[in-house]
Amino acid sequence: MMLPGLAAVAASCFTWISVNQVSEELAISKQGQIADRYDKALERLSGNSANIRRGAIFSMQGIMEDSPREQPAVIDALSGYIRARATKNLSAEKAPDIQAALSALGHRDPSRDGKATIDLRGMRLRDADLQGVDLTEANLSGAVLSDCNLNGANLSGANLGKAILKGADLTDAKLTGANLAGADLTEASLDAAHLDGADLTSVRRPEADLPMSIPSGNSSPSAGPQNAQQ
């Protein structure tokens, strides 16, 4: 009398094992496909054609969306790409591949970064459209960001020490805890910018005081080289 019941249990167990095995095989296959996509995109990233390189950048952006585990590698690859190509005194608007790479990095999910850091130290990125990007904890020390659109950008905890931000639009930008020591903010728009906890030591902003959103305890800077924090 118990045999039919045992047979049903055995059949259920077999089905469960089969479903799990298929799921694991699909996951392995998907990861293999993503790895293949990454390798091909990385190869195209060094191509001679700007259009091919932009296609590779868009492919890498898709990989970050599809596979969180690959995001740190993509961040390193795209950061390296920008460092290799943004050394000339060209505006980002005239270098669409650089703009595409910046946009891909700025619209990733930061919770998937792992130990990877966006490292763009000393890069010339003037005129770049970075509206609403998330560059939390990025290293932009010494970067040239003159006339960049950083409206609503999240730069919390970013290193902007000695960065050139002349004429940049930082309206409503989140600069909480950012390092702005020695940065040049001449003619930059800082309306509604969030500067709580930011290091404003020796900030240059000769045309006006920094916004009143500076946390209490920081001294109000005067014209010329600033010393907002002691």
Residue, then its C-alpha position, 0 to 999 in steps of 0.5 A: m500500500m505504501l509503494p505508490g506513495l514512495a514512488a510519488v515521493a521519488a518522482s518529486c525528488f527526481t523532478w526537483i533535482s532535475v529542475n535544480q540541475v537545469s537551473e545551475e546549467l543555465a546560470i553557468s551558461k549565462q555567466g559564460q555568455i557574459a564573460d564572452r561578451y566582456d572579452k569581446a567588448l574589451e577587445r573592441l575597446s582598443g579598436n581604431s574606429a571610434n564607433i566600434r569603441r563606443g559600441a564596446i562601451f555600450s556593451m560594457q554598460g549592458i554587462m554591468e546591468d546584467s551581471p553585478r559580479e562583472q561590474p568591478a572589472v568594467i569600472d576598472a576597464l572604463s576608467g582605464y580607457i578614459r585615463a588613456r584617452a582623456t589626456k589631451n586638451l580636448s573637450a569631452e563634447k568633442a570626444p563622444d567615446i569619452q562622454a559615453a564612458l563617463s555616462a556608463l560609469g555615472h549611471r551604474d548601480p554603486s551598490r555593485d562596485g565592490k572594491a572598485t573605484i572610479d579613478l580619473r585623477g588628473m583627467r581633462l574632462r571639460d565640457a562633459d555632460l555629467q548631469g545626475v551622474d553618481l560618482t560617489e567616492a570617485n577619485l577626481s583629484g586634479a581633474v579638469l572639470s571646467d564648464c562641466n554640467l554636474n547639475g544634480a550629480n552625486l559626488s559624496g565622498a569624492n576626492l576633488g582635491k585641486a580639481i579645476l571646476k571653473g564655470a562648472d554647474l554644480t547646482d543641487a550637486k551632492l558634495t557631502g563629505a567630498n574633498l575639495a581642498g585646493a579646488d578651483l570653483t571660480e564662477a562655478s554654480l553652487d546653488a543648493a549644493h550640499l556641502d555638509g562635511a566637505d573639506l573646503t580648505s584653500v578652495r579658490r572662489p574669488e568672485a563670491d562666498l561659498p553657499m550658506s549650506i556650509p555646515s556650522g563650524n566652518s568659517s565663511p571663506s573670503a575672496g581669493p584662496q579660501n580656508a573654509q575649514q581649519 
